[in-house]
Amino acid sequence: MKVADKHGRIIQAAIKVFARNGFFNSRIAEIAKEANVADGTIYLYFNNKYDILITIFEEEMGKIIASVKQELAKTDNPCQKLELFAFQHLSLVEKNKDLAEIIQVELRQSSKFMKEYRNRKFAEYLQIISSIVKEGQEKGIFRKDVMPGIFKRAFFGALDEMSRFWVLSPKKKYGVKTAAKQISSFFLDGILESTCPARSKKKKRGRKKKGSSK
């Protein structure tokens, strides 16, 4: 078996085992069994469980970042980009619940990980939100007084809480598309300079319909 294949199998096996048992209750032997490799093979690629956890985060976040950037490249409208970002983030729970559980729950329970790991991938992920805000400001769509550094954490926080809720709940009350639209709409209404090009027609139709019902 090729080195890359074994590495990948161990990572995918670890995701399943960590999600099923929890990081602290999981053993290297269980990961090896899930990956169908010898226990000693794990140590040829990783030093310990923390090393596996960090690798999972870096590699999987790298894939998520690449996927998000690919989707955002399909439009030059900052408003649509925020909604696309929200949709892509929330879709993770549907596409890979095991990975979502590790990111939402297991990583946060590891004080060693949170204190010692310099989370460059997470910073890169948040920077995508900042770049959208700056683009909107340059185009005169978003308010100039909005601080991208504050906005990115607030926006991510809302998406993060919704994802965490879905991971910990037996079933979702809202669909991914609905939640993405709602959350992005709440934040867009707070930073728009005037009206977002992609939303102006919808807003006008909504006002007209409301007025005609009186």
N, C-alpha and C positions, 0 to 999 in steps of 0.2 A: 504494500500500500504506500502511495506517495506521502511525503511529509505533510504537504498541504492538506491532503485528504484526512490524515489522522488528526491534524490540528483542528480542522473544521468539525470533525465528528466529535471530538472531545468538547469543543465549545458548545455545540448543539446539545450534547448530552448533559453538560453542566447546566444549561439553561433549563432543561426539563427537570433535572434533579433539584436544583435550587428553588424552582417555582413550586415543586411538589412538596418538598420537605422543609423548605426554609434554608437559608444559607448556613446558619450555625448548626443545624441538625443534619446537614449533609456530610457524607464522608467521601473521600477520594475513591474508595473501593466501589461505591455506588455509581460514581461518575464513570469509572472504568468499565463497569458492567453494562451501563447504559450505552456506552460508546463501543462496546465489544472489543476492548483492548485490555492488556494486562495492567495491573495496578502500577507497576514500575514504569510503564510507558508514559503515564501522565507526567511523571517527574522529568522526563526527557524534554518536555515542552513547557512545563510550568513549575515554579518553585513550591507553591502551596495553593490553598483555596483562594486566598486574597489575590494572588497573581491571576488566577482564572477569572475572578470577579472583575478585576480591572480590565483584563483583556476583553471580556464580554462587553463591557461598557464602551471601551474605545472602538472596537471593531464594529459593533452594532450601531453605535452613534454615528460612526463614519458613514455607514450605509444610509442611515436616516437623513443625515445632512445632505448627502449627495442626491437623494431622492427628492428632498424638499427643494433644493436649488434647481433641480431639473423641472419641477412643476412650476416654480415661480418664473422661470425663464419663458413660460408660455404667454405671459402678459406683461405689459408695461404700466398697468394701472396699480398704484400702490394700495388702493382699497381692496381690489381683488386679491392682491398678494397676501394681505393680512388674513383674508378669509381662507385662502388656499393653505396658508401656513397652519391655521387653526384646524382645518379639515385633515391635513396630513398628520398633524400631531395626535389628534383624537382617533384617527384611523388605526394607530398602532395597537390600541387595545383590541380592536376587532381582528386585525391581521395576525397578531402574535401576542396572545394574552400572557403566555409564560414570560416572554421578554418584558412586557409591560409590568408584570408583577415584580420582576427583579429590579427594574428601574424605579418603580414607584414605592416599593416596600423594602426589599432586601438591602439595597444600597444604603438606605437611610437608617437602617438598624445597625449598620456597621460603623461604629464610631471611629475605628481605625481607618476605614476608607475615607470617611468624611473629613478627618483631620489631616491625614498624611498625603492624600492623593491630590495632585495639582490638576484640577479638572479642566484641561484645555479644550476638550471636545465639547463640553457643556458650554463653555464661554463662546466657542465658535458658533454653537447652535443659537444662543441668545443674540449673538451679533447679527444674525440674519434678520431678526426683528428690528434691531437698531437701523440696519441699512434700509429697510422698507420705510421706516419713519423719516429718515433723512432724505430719501428719494421723494417722498410725498411733500416734504418741506421745500425742497428745491423746485418742485413743480407748482408750488403755491396751493397745494391741496390740503396739507396739514398745517396747523398752527405753528408759528415759528418759536413760540415760547415753550412748546412741549420738549421735555428733556428725554432723548432717546434712551438714556441709561436707566431712567426711572420707569419709562413706559414699557421697556422690554421685560422688566422683572414683574411688573403688574400684570401685563398681558399673559406672560408665561405662567404666572401664579394662578390665574383663572383657569387656563387650560390644564394645568397640572392638577388642580383640585378636582376638576371634572374627571380626569383620567384616573386619579386615585379612587374616587367614588365608584367608578365603574369596576375597577379591579377588585375592590373590597365588597362590592354588592353582587348578589346572586344574579340579578338581571338589570339591564339598563332601562331607565324610564324614558330616556330621549334617544333619538337616533343621532348618529355622528354628524350628518349633514345639518340637522336642526340645531344641535348644540354649537357647531362651528359658526353657523350664521348668527345665532343669538349672541354668543360671546364677542365675536368680531364686531357686530353691530353696536353693542354697548360701548366698546372702546372707540370705534370710529366716530360715534356721535360726540365723543368728548374731545377729539383732536381735529376735527374737520375745520378748515378755515372758512369754507362756505358750504358747498355741496359736492359730494364725490360724483364724478362723471358717471360712474356705473350705477349709482343709486338714485340720481336725481329724478328720473322718470318714475321710478317706483314710489318715491316719496310724494310726488305730485299727484299720482293716481290715488295714493292712499288718502291724501287730504281731500281730494275732490269727492271720493266715495263717502268719506266721513261727513262732509258737509251736506251731501245730497240726501243723507238719511234723516236729517232733521225735519 
